[in-house]
Amino acid sequence: MGLKLLVTPDFPHEQPTAVLLWTALDDVGLTKVGVATTVVFTTEDAQQLGFTGSPTILVNGLDPFAVPGAQPALACRIYPGPDGPTGMPPLRKLRQALKRAAAAVP
C-alpha cells in the first residue's frame, strides 16, 4: 500500500496529521506501511498531484476524501468532522479508507 501526505510549506497541521495517519495505521494493523510526505510548492505541482489543499492524503495514489469538482489549489483544506469543520480528516473515516485500500490489494 502506498500512503502519501501532501502539504504546503509550513503547514501547521503537518505533524498532527502525520500522527493521525500513524495512529490510524496502527489501529487497523498496518504498522509496516510507510508514509511519504511531499511538500507542494507550486500550482503546477498541485495540478499534477491532484492536491486540493493541505493536508491531502493519498492512499494508493487516490484521495479517499476527494470532493467532486474540487480544483487543485495551494490552500488549506477543510474536512467535515463530527463536531464541525476541521483541518484533518476524522480518525474513524481515515481508518475506514485504510481498511478499504488494504482489502483491495491482492
N, C-alpha and C positions, 0 to 999 in steps of 0.2 A: 504494500500500500504506500502510495506517495502522499505526503502531507506537507503543504506549504503555508506559511503565514506571510502574507503580503502587507506591508505597512508603508506609510510615508515617513520621510525623515523626521526624527524627534517626536514620533507619535507617542503621546503619554500613556496609552493603554497597551503598548507593545509587551512589556513584561507581564502585566496581569493576564493578557490574552495568551501568552506562552504558557503561563502557569495553568490557566484554564484548559488548554489543549493537553498538557501533560496529565492533569487530573482526569480528564475525560478518557484519555488513552489507558491510564491505569484502571479506571473504573470498569472499562469494557474488556480488559485483559489483553490489550495491545501494547504491552510495555516495551516491546522491541522495535516499535515503529519510531522512526526519527522524524523530526520536524525541521524543515529548512526555512529560514527566514530570508525574505527578499525585500529590500528597500526599493520602493518605486519612486523615482526621481522626476520623471517627465510624463507629460500627457501621452506621448508616443508609447512609452513603456506601459502605461495604464491601458491603452487600447490593445496592445499586443498581448498583455497578460489577462485581459478581462477584469481588470481591477476597478471596482465600483466604489471604492472608499476604504479607508483604513479603520479597522483591520478587515482584510478579506482572507478567508480560509479556503484553500483549495484541497479537496480530497480526490486523489487520483485525477488531478487536473480539472476537476469540476467544482463549482461553487455551490455547496448544498443549501445555501441561504440566498441564492440569486433571486432577485426581484425582476419579474418580466418587464422589459422596457428600460431598465436602469442603464444609464450610459456610463462608460468608463470616465473616471474623474479622479483628480488629486484632491480628495476631500476626506472628512471624517465620515464614517458610516454609522448609521443608527440601526439597531436591531430591536424588534418588538420583544419585550420581556414580560414576565408575569406581573410585574409591578409598574409597567410602563416602558418607555423607550430607554435603551441602554447602549453603551459603547462596545459591547461584546455580545456574541450570541449566548443565549441561555445554556447552561451546562446540560440540562436534560435534552435539548434539541441537538446539541453537539454530540452527545453520546449516541443518540438515535442515528445521526448521519454517519458516524463512525461504524456503528454496527451494520448498517445497510451496506456501506462500502466494503467492509470485511466479508460479508456474506456473498457479495457479488464477485469476489476474487476466487478463481478456481483453485 
